[in-house]
Amino acid sequence: MSPAIALAFLPLVVTLLVRYRHYFRLLVRMVLLRSLRDCLSGLRAEERAFSYVLTHALPGDPSHIITTLDHWSSHCEYLGHMGPVKGQILMRLVEEKAPASVLELGTHCGYSTLLIAHALPPGGRLLTVEWDPRMAAVAEKLIRLAGFDERTVELIVSSSEEVIPRLRTQYQLSRADMVLLAHRPRCYLRDLQLLEAHALLPAGATVLADHVLFPGAPRFLQYAKNCGRYRCRLHHTGLPDFPAIKDGIAQLTYAGPG
């Protein structure tokens, strides 16, 4: 390519860099730097974050552990977790709805699990599902460090597609008063329909879905709005540390099979 042609493209490149600078920063922090640190340390970001929590957080104090994870993500290494803004929405809804049983699909490092468990009413139960054994090992240690035992929080290492049909028979979960979808947005619709098919959603159940705008779950949102079985609300937020990248949590209220 001649210098003249390269110079002709320069304004376009600069415009793209300026317009999408937040996405480029996210790409660098979430993919490039993380991959480099993974190679150098032999550990994942979540494992490095747990080591930080062990030396900086107070055992048995979920709020302090959550704050420590937020500090790690903002000042040390981007974690890609739910973050404080969405976390406040989640805790407020759990406190308002006071669900006796909660199902979380996508434990990740355990951040949202701690938020839910901390806001549960007395006697409430949380089942959280994580398909990645290495991620689940971090989450399990974090949950127990926060002081929650298996009667309150049970972590299941498997795929959501395999677990949902066995919830009633193997895990004694006959109904989920609240569900948090936080695994893969492309799986949200499939898993919502599985929950419906196995009659695990009582009338009035709340279904929350993270990352419905970024990276997005358009088929899930379209189904929830058009099937006639849900009342839908969208809580608009940004990504943690990247507020200019718009995201949101969908809140669905199940009206029944219809």
N, C-alpha and C positions, 0 to 999 in steps of 0.2 A: 504494500500500500504506500502510495506516495505521500510525502509530508503535506501536500496541499489537501488531499482527501482526508487525511487524519485531522487536520485543522478544521475542516468543514464539519466533522462530527463532534468536535470538542464542545460547542455550545449545548448540543443534545445530551452529551454525557454529563456535563455539569448540571444541567436542568434535572436530569434523572436522579443524580446524587443528592441534590438539594431536596427534591420533592419526596424521595423515598429514604431520606437519611435515617429515619427512625428504624426502618426495616433493615437497613444495612448494619446499623449498630446492633440490632437484635441478632442478626445473622452472625456477626463477629463474636458476640458474647456467648450466644447459645450453641453455636456449632463450631466455629474455628478455634476459639480459645479453649472451649470445653474439651474438644478432641485432643488438642495439644496437651492439656493438663492430664487427661486420662492416660495418654501414652507415657508421659513422664512419671506419673505417680503410680500407675497400675491400679488406681481406684477411680470409681465414678464420682461425679459431682456430689451426689446424695451421700455417698460414703464419706467424702471429705467434709461435708456439712455436718454429718453426725459426729465426727471427731471434734469439730469445733463446738458443737452443742455440749459434748461431754465435759469440756474444759471451761465453758462459759455460762452454762445454764444451771438452774437450780433443780435437782431431781425432785419429782413429785409436784412440780409447779407447772401445769400445762401452759398457763399464760406466759410465763417467763421463757419457756422452751419455744413457743410460737414467736415471741419477740426476738429471740436469739436467731431463729431461722430467717426472719425478715432482715435482721442486721447483716447476717452472712450474705444473703442474696443481694442486698443493696451495696455493701461495701467490700465484699470479698470476691464472690463468684455468683453470677446469675443462676438462680435455681429453677426458674420456670414454674414456680408453685402458684397457688391461688392468690396469695398476697393479702395485705391488710384490708384493702377496700372491699374486695369480694368477701373476704373473711368476715367482716362486720355484717354484711348482708346475710351470709350463711348463718352466723350465730343468732342474729335477730330472728330469722325465720324459724330456726330450731326452738328458740325460747318461746316464740309466739304459738307455734303449732303444738309444742310439747308432745312429740311423737313417742309412743311406747316402743316402737321398733323402727330402725333406720337401716337401709341398705345403701352402701356406697360402692359403686363400681369404678375402680381406679384409685387405689390407695396412694400410689406414687410414693413419696417419702414419708407419708403419714401426717402432713401438715393439716389438711382439711379433716382428717380423721380426728385429730386432737381438738379442732374447733367444734366438731359435732359432739364428741364425747363430753367435752367440757360444758356444753349447753344442754345436754340431755336432762330430762326430768328424773327424779329419783326412781330407780328400778328400770330405767330405759335401757335398751339393748341396741348395739350397733354391730352389724355384720359388714365387713369391708373386704373387697375382692381385688386381688392384684395378680396378674398373670406372670409377671417377671419375678422369679425366685430371689434374685439378687436385690431387687428393689424391695421386695417384701421383707427380706431379712433386716434391712435398714429400718423400715417402718415398724416392724415388730419390736425392735429394740427401743425405738423412739416412744412408742405407745406405752411400753412397760416402764420406761424411764419416767414418763409423765405420771405414773401411778395408777393406770387403768388395768384391771385384771381381765381375764378371759370371760368372766360373767358379764362384763360391761361391753368390752370390745373383743370381737373374735375376728381374726384375720384369716382369710381363706386364700390359699395360693392355687389359682386355677384361672381359666378364662371365664368371662362372664357368660358366654354362650353355653358352657358346660355346667356352670353352677346354678343358673336360674332354674332349670327344670328339676334340680335336686334340693332346692331350698326347703320345701315343705317336708320331704321325707328324711333327708340327711341332716339338715341343720335346724329343724323344728321352727322354721319361720313360715307361718301360715298367712301372714299379711305384712306388708311394708307400708307403714303410715307415711314414711318419707323416703324418697330415693334421691341420691345424688349421682348423676352421670358425669364422670370426670376422667374417663379413660380415653377412648378414641372417638372423636365426633362422628366418624363414618359408621360406627357401631351403635350409635344412640338409637336410631329408629328400629333396628333389628332387636335390640334388647328391650326397648319399650314394648314392642309387640309381643315379645316373649313373656314379659311380666303380665301383659293383658291375657295372653293365651293360657297362662297357668293360674289365672285368677288370684294374683298376689297383690293387686291394688284394690283396696277397699274404696268405696265412694268417699270422696273428700280427701283422699291421699294427695300429698304434694310431691311432685317430681321436679327436681332442679337439675339443670343441665348447664355445665360450664363450657366456655369457649364456643358458644354458638355463633359468634360473629367472626372470631379469629382463632383458629383457621376456618371455623364456620361449620354449621350443620344444617344446610338449607333444606334437605329432604325431611329431616326430623321436624324442623319448624313448620314446614308446609303441612305435614301430616297432622301435627298437633293442632294447628289452626283450622284445618278443614275437615277433620274426621267427626267433629261434633261431640267428642267425649271429654274435651278439656277446655277449661278457661285459661287463657294464656296471658302472661305478663312478661315483659323483658326489662331487666335491670341493667341499664347501660353503665359500663365501666371502661377503663383502659387496662392494659397489661401492667403488672407490677414493674415499676421503674421505667415504663414506656407508656405514659398516659396518652400520648398522641396516637398510639395504635389502639383503635377502638375495639372493644370486645363487650361481652355481656353474659349475664346468667339468665336463662329462661326459667320462669316459674310456671308450672302447669298444675292446675287443680283438677283432679279426676272426678268426673260427674257420675261415672258408672258405665257399665257396658252398653247401655242404651237399647 
